[in-house]
Amino acid sequence: MKFFLWAIVIYLIYRLIFDFIVPVSKVSSQIRTNVKNMQQQQRAAQEEFMRQQQQAAPKPNNSKPSDKSPGEYIEFEEVK
């Protein structure tokens, strides 16, 4: 009788380990890997975007001094 009880307990432990714990650990490791890959892709996309923004930004032209101050009023006449 004790043999059958031990056999059932061992069988239940075996089922718990191989039908629940092992698949959950595999899925969690896959999720972890996928999250790392997504983070790397996002980081690469962000770096590429920053590079494009830096290339597209106009460079200030300091060689030609401006003769007008920023707050100067400019008069104009209305053309009819």
DSSP file (Angstrom, degrees, kcal/mol; ACC not computed):
  #  RESIDUE AA STRUCTURE BP1 BP2  ACC     N-H-->O    O-->H-N    N-H-->O    O-->H-N    TCO  KAPPA ALPHA  PHI   PSI    X-CA   Y-CA   Z-CA
    1    1 A M     >        0   0    0      0, 0.0     4,-1.8     0, 0.0     5,-0.1   0.000 360.0 360.0 360.0 -43.4    0.0    0.0    0.0
    2    2 A K  H  >  +     0   0    0      1,-0.2     4,-2.7     2,-0.2     5,-0.2   0.861 360.0  58.7 -63.9 -34.2    2.8    2.4    0.9
    3    3 A F  H  > S+     0   0    0      1,-0.2     4,-2.5     2,-0.2    -1,-0.2   0.916 105.6  47.9 -60.4 -44.0    4.5    1.7   -2.4
    4    4 A F  H  > S+     0   0    0      2,-0.2     4,-2.3     1,-0.2    -1,-0.2   0.879 111.4  50.5 -66.7 -37.7    1.4    2.8   -4.4
    5    5 A L  H  X S+     0   0    0     -4,-1.8     4,-2.5     2,-0.2    -2,-0.2   0.931 112.7  46.2 -65.1 -44.5    1.1    6.0   -2.4
    6    6 A W  H  X S+     0   0    0     -4,-2.7     4,-2.8     1,-0.2     5,-0.2   0.892 111.5  52.4 -64.7 -38.3    4.8    6.8   -3.0
    7    7 A A  H  X S+     0   0    0     -4,-2.5     4,-2.3    -5,-0.2    -2,-0.2   0.905 111.0  46.8 -63.8 -41.3    4.4    6.0   -6.7
    8    8 A I  H  X S+     0   0    0     -4,-2.3     4,-2.5     2,-0.2    -2,-0.2   0.911 113.1  49.0 -66.6 -42.5    1.4    8.4   -6.9
    9    9 A V  H  X S+     0   0    0     -4,-2.5     4,-2.4     2,-0.2    -2,-0.2   0.931 113.2  46.5 -63.0 -45.4    3.3   11.1   -5.1
   10   10 A I  H  X S+     0   0    0     -4,-2.8     4,-2.6     1,-0.2    -1,-0.2   0.896 112.3  51.3 -64.1 -39.9    6.4   10.7   -7.3
   11   11 A Y  H  X S+     0   0    0     -4,-2.3     4,-2.6    -5,-0.2    -2,-0.2   0.912 110.7  48.0 -63.3 -42.7    4.2   10.7  -10.4
   12   12 A L  H  X S+     0   0    0     -4,-2.5     4,-2.5     2,-0.2    -2,-0.2   0.900 112.2  48.8 -66.0 -40.5    2.4   13.9   -9.3
   13   13 A I  H  X S+     0   0    0     -4,-2.4     4,-2.5     2,-0.2    -2,-0.2   0.918 111.3  50.8 -64.2 -42.6    5.7   15.6   -8.6
   14   14 A Y  H  X S+     0   0    0     -4,-2.6     4,-2.7     1,-0.2     5,-0.3   0.931 111.7  47.0 -59.3 -47.0    7.1   14.4  -12.0
   15   15 A R  H  X S+     0   0    0     -4,-2.6     4,-2.3     1,-0.2     5,-0.4   0.898 111.5  51.6 -62.5 -41.2    4.0   15.8  -13.7
   16   16 A L  H  X>S+     0   0    0     -4,-2.5     5,-1.9     2,-0.2     4,-1.2   0.927 114.3  42.9 -61.4 -45.2    4.2   19.1  -11.8
   17   17 A I  I  <>S+     0   0    0     -4,-2.5     5,-2.5     3,-0.2    -2,-0.2   0.956 123.5  33.5 -67.7 -50.5    7.9   19.5  -12.8
   18   18 A F  I  <5S+     0   0    0     -4,-2.7    -2,-0.2    -5,-0.2    -1,-0.2   0.669 124.4  41.3 -87.5 -16.6    7.7   18.5  -16.4
   19   19 A D  I  <5S+     0   0    0     -4,-2.3    -1,-0.2    -5,-0.3    -3,-0.2   0.602 133.5  11.1-102.3 -13.6    4.2   19.9  -17.3
   20   20 A F  I  X5S+     0   0    0     -4,-1.2     4,-1.9    -5,-0.4    -3,-0.2   0.682 124.7  43.4-127.0 -55.8    4.3   23.2  -15.4
   21   21 A I  I  ><S+     0   0    0     -5,-1.9     4,-2.2     2,-0.2     5,-0.2   0.923 114.1  47.5 -69.5 -46.4    7.7   24.3  -14.1
   22   22 A V  H  ><S+     0   0    0     -5,-2.5     4,-2.2     2,-0.2    -1,-0.2   0.937 114.3  45.9 -64.2 -47.8    9.8   23.4  -17.1
   23   23 A P  H  > S+     0   0    0      0, 0.0     4,-2.6     0, 0.0     5,-0.2   0.900 112.4  51.8 -62.8 -37.9    7.5   25.1  -19.7
   24   24 A V  H  X S+     0   0    0     -4,-1.9     4,-2.5     1,-0.2    -2,-0.2   0.912 110.3  48.3 -64.5 -40.8    7.2   28.2  -17.5
   25   25 A S  H  X S+     0   0    0     -4,-2.2     4,-2.0     2,-0.2    -1,-0.2   0.884 111.7  50.0 -67.6 -36.8   10.9   28.5  -17.2
   26   26 A K  H  X S+     0   0    0     -4,-2.2     4,-2.2     2,-0.2    -2,-0.2   0.929 112.5  46.9 -64.8 -44.5   11.3   28.1  -21.0
   27   27 A V  H  X S+     0   0    0     -4,-2.6     4,-2.7     1,-0.2    -2,-0.2   0.908 111.1  51.6 -64.7 -41.7    8.7   30.7  -21.7
   28   28 A S  H  X S+     0   0    0     -4,-2.5     4,-2.3     1,-0.2    -1,-0.2   0.889 110.3  48.5 -65.0 -37.1   10.2   33.1  -19.2
   29   29 A S  H  X S+     0   0    0     -4,-2.0     4,-2.2     2,-0.2    -1,-0.2   0.885 111.8  49.9 -69.5 -36.6   13.6   32.8  -20.8
   30   30 A Q  H  X S+     0   0    0     -4,-2.2     4,-2.7     2,-0.2    -2,-0.2   0.914 111.4  48.8 -64.3 -42.5   12.1   33.3  -24.3
   31   31 A I  H  X S+     0   0    0     -4,-2.7     4,-2.6     2,-0.2     5,-0.2   0.921 110.4  50.9 -63.0 -44.0   10.3   36.4  -23.0
   32   32 A R  H  X S+     0   0    0     -4,-2.3     4,-2.1     1,-0.2    -1,-0.2   0.913 111.9  47.5 -59.5 -43.6   13.5   37.7  -21.4
   33   33 A T  H  X S+     0   0    0     -4,-2.2     4,-2.3     2,-0.2    -2,-0.2   0.917 112.1  49.3 -64.0 -44.1   15.4   37.2  -24.7
   34   34 A N  H  X S+     0   0    0     -4,-2.7     4,-2.5     1,-0.2    -2,-0.2   0.890 109.7  51.3 -64.2 -39.2   12.7   38.9  -26.7
   35   35 A V  H  X S+     0   0    0     -4,-2.6     4,-2.4     2,-0.2    -1,-0.2   0.916 110.0  49.6 -64.3 -42.5   12.6   41.9  -24.4
   36   36 A K  H  X S+     0   0    0     -4,-2.1     4,-2.3     2,-0.2    -2,-0.2   0.919 111.4  49.3 -61.4 -43.2   16.4   42.3  -24.7
   37   37 A N  H  X S+     0   0    0     -4,-2.3     4,-2.4     1,-0.2    -2,-0.2   0.914 111.2  49.1 -62.6 -42.9   16.1   42.1  -28.5
   38   38 A M  H  X S+     0   0    0     -4,-2.5     4,-2.5     1,-0.2    -1,-0.2   0.893 110.4  50.9 -64.5 -39.3   13.4   44.7  -28.6
   39   39 A Q  H  X S+     0   0    0     -4,-2.4     4,-2.5     2,-0.2    -1,-0.2   0.905 110.5  49.2 -64.6 -40.8   15.4   47.0  -26.3
   40   40 A Q  H  X S+     0   0    0     -4,-2.3     4,-2.4     2,-0.2    -2,-0.2   0.907 112.0  48.4 -64.4 -41.6   18.4   46.7  -28.6
   41   41 A Q  H  X S+     0   0    0     -4,-2.4     4,-2.5     2,-0.2    -2,-0.2   0.909 112.4  48.6 -64.3 -41.9   16.3   47.4  -31.6
   42   42 A Q  H  X S+     0   0    0     -4,-2.5     4,-2.5     2,-0.2    -2,-0.2   0.912 111.5  49.5 -64.5 -42.4   14.8   50.4  -29.9
   43   43 A R  H  X S+     0   0    0     -4,-2.5     4,-2.4     2,-0.2    -2,-0.2   0.910 112.0  48.3 -62.9 -42.7   18.2   51.7  -28.9
   44   44 A A  H  X S+     0   0    0     -4,-2.4     4,-2.3     2,-0.2    -2,-0.2   0.905 112.1  49.0 -65.2 -41.2   19.5   51.3  -32.4
   45   45 A A  H  X S+     0   0    0     -4,-2.5     4,-2.3     2,-0.2    -2,-0.2   0.896 111.5  49.7 -65.6 -39.3   16.5   53.1  -33.9
   46   46 A Q  H  X S+     0   0    0     -4,-2.5     4,-2.4     2,-0.2    -2,-0.2   0.906 110.9  49.1 -66.5 -41.0   16.9   55.9  -31.4
   47   47 A E  H  X S+     0   0    0     -4,-2.4     4,-2.3     2,-0.2    -2,-0.2   0.906 111.6  49.6 -64.3 -41.1   20.6   56.3  -32.2
   48   48 A E  H  X S+     0   0    0     -4,-2.3     4,-2.3     2,-0.2    -2,-0.2   0.909 110.7  50.2 -63.4 -41.9   19.8   56.3  -35.9
   49   49 A F  H  X S+     0   0    0     -4,-2.3     4,-2.4     1,-0.2    -2,-0.2   0.911 110.3  49.7 -62.8 -42.2   17.2   59.0  -35.4
   50   50 A M  H  X S+     0   0    0     -4,-2.4     4,-2.2     2,-0.2    -2,-0.2   0.897 110.2  51.0 -65.4 -39.1   19.6   61.1  -33.4
   51   51 A R  H  X S+     0   0    0     -4,-2.3     4,-2.0     2,-0.2    -2,-0.2   0.911 111.1  48.2 -62.6 -42.3   22.2   60.8  -36.1
   52   52 A Q  H  X S+     0   0    0     -4,-2.3     4,-2.2     1,-0.2    -2,-0.2   0.893 110.9  51.0 -66.0 -38.9   19.7   61.9  -38.8
   53   53 A Q  H  X S+     0   0    0     -4,-2.4     4,-1.3     1,-0.2    -1,-0.2   0.894 110.2  49.2 -65.3 -39.3   18.6   64.8  -36.6
   54   54 A Q  H  < S+     0   0    0     -4,-2.2    -1,-0.2     1,-0.2    -2,-0.2   0.869 113.1  46.8 -68.8 -35.6   22.2   65.9  -36.2
   55   55 A Q  H  < S+     0   0    0     -4,-2.0    -2,-0.2     1,-0.2    -1,-0.2   0.854 114.1  47.5 -72.9 -34.2   22.8   65.7  -39.9
   56   56 A A  H  < S+     0   0    0     -4,-2.2    -2,-0.2    -5,-0.2    -1,-0.2   0.677  87.1 104.2 -81.8 -17.9   19.6   67.6  -40.8
   57   57 A A  S  < S-     0   0    0     -4,-1.3     2,-0.2    -5,-0.2    -3,-0.0  -0.441  80.0-115.0 -67.3 132.6   20.2   70.4  -38.3
   58   58 A P        -     0   0    0      0, 0.0    -1,-0.1     0, 0.0    -2,-0.1  -0.461  25.1-129.6 -70.1 138.4   21.3   73.6  -40.0
   59   59 A K        -     0   0    0     -2,-0.2     2,-0.1     1,-0.1     0, 0.0  -0.723  27.7-109.6 -88.1 134.7   24.8   74.6  -39.1
   60   60 A P        -     0   0    0      0, 0.0     2,-0.9     0, 0.0    -1,-0.1  -0.386  22.4-136.2 -66.7 139.1   25.2   78.2  -38.1
   61   61 A N        +     0   0    0      1,-0.1     3,-0.4    -2,-0.1    -2,-0.0  -0.829  31.4 167.8 -98.5 100.1   27.0   80.4  -40.5
   62   62 A N        +     0   0    0     -2,-0.9    -1,-0.1     1,-0.2     0, 0.0   0.446  58.2  83.1 -92.4  -2.4   29.3   82.6  -38.5
   63   63 A S  S    S+     0   0    0      1,-0.2    -1,-0.2     2,-0.0    -2,-0.0   0.783  86.1  56.7 -76.0 -25.5   31.4   83.9  -41.4
   64   64 A K  S    S-     0   0    0     -3,-0.4    -1,-0.2     0, 0.0     2,-0.1  -0.904  80.7-144.4-111.2 108.6   29.0   86.7  -42.3
   65   65 A P        -     0   0    0      0, 0.0     2,-0.4     0, 0.0    -3,-0.1  -0.459  18.4-123.1 -72.0 142.0   28.2   89.1  -39.4
   66   66 A S        -     0   0    0     -2,-0.1     0, 0.0     1,-0.1     0, 0.0  -0.678  12.0-157.6 -86.2 135.9   24.7   90.5  -39.3
   67   67 A D  S    S+     0   0    0     -2,-0.4     2,-0.4     2,-0.1    -1,-0.1   0.509  72.9  76.2 -90.8  -4.1   24.3   94.2  -39.4
   68   68 A K  S    S-     0   0    0      4,-0.0    -2,-0.1     2,-0.0     0, 0.0  -0.889  77.5-132.6-109.0 136.2   20.8   94.2  -37.8
   69   69 A S    >   -     0   0    0     -2,-0.4     3,-1.5     1,-0.1    -2,-0.1  -0.516  27.9-111.6 -80.7 156.6   20.2   93.6  -34.1
   70   70 A P  T 3  S+     0   0    0      0, 0.0    -1,-0.1     0, 0.0    -2,-0.0   0.783 113.8  45.3 -63.4 -28.7   17.5   91.0  -33.2
   71   71 A G  T 3  S+     0   0    0      2,-0.1     2,-0.1     0, 0.0    -2,-0.0   0.300  82.2 129.3 -99.0  11.6   15.1   93.6  -31.7
   72   72 A E    <   -     0   0    0     -3,-1.5     2,-0.4     1,-0.1    -4,-0.0  -0.417  57.1-127.1 -72.4 138.3   15.4   96.2  -34.5
   73   73 A Y        -     0   0    0     -2,-0.1     2,-0.6     1,-0.0    -1,-0.1  -0.705  19.3-155.2 -86.0 132.6   12.1   97.5  -36.0
   74   74 A I        -     0   0    0     -2,-0.4     2,-0.2     2,-0.0    -1,-0.0  -0.940   7.7-145.3-112.1 121.3   11.9   97.3  -39.8
   75   75 A E        +     0   0    0     -2,-0.6     2,-0.3     2,-0.0     0, 0.0  -0.565  20.5 179.1 -82.3 146.7    9.6   99.7  -41.5
   76   76 A F        -     0   0    0     -2,-0.2     2,-0.4     2,-0.0    -2,-0.0  -0.981  21.8-132.0-143.0 156.5    7.7   98.7  -44.6
   77   77 A E        -     0   0    0     -2,-0.3     2,-0.4     0, 0.0    -2,-0.0  -0.874  26.4-116.6-109.6 143.3    5.3  100.3  -46.9
   78   78 A E        -     0   0    0     -2,-0.4     2,-0.5     2,-0.0    -2,-0.0  -0.628  26.4-141.2 -79.1 131.8    2.1   98.7  -48.0
   79   79 A V              0   0    0     -2,-0.4    -1,-0.0     1,-0.1     0, 0.0  -0.827 360.0 360.0 -97.5 127.8    2.0   98.0  -51.8
   80   80 A K              0   0    0     -2,-0.5    -1,-0.1     0, 0.0    -2,-0.0   0.439 360.0 360.0 -99.0 360.0   -1.4   98.6  -53.5
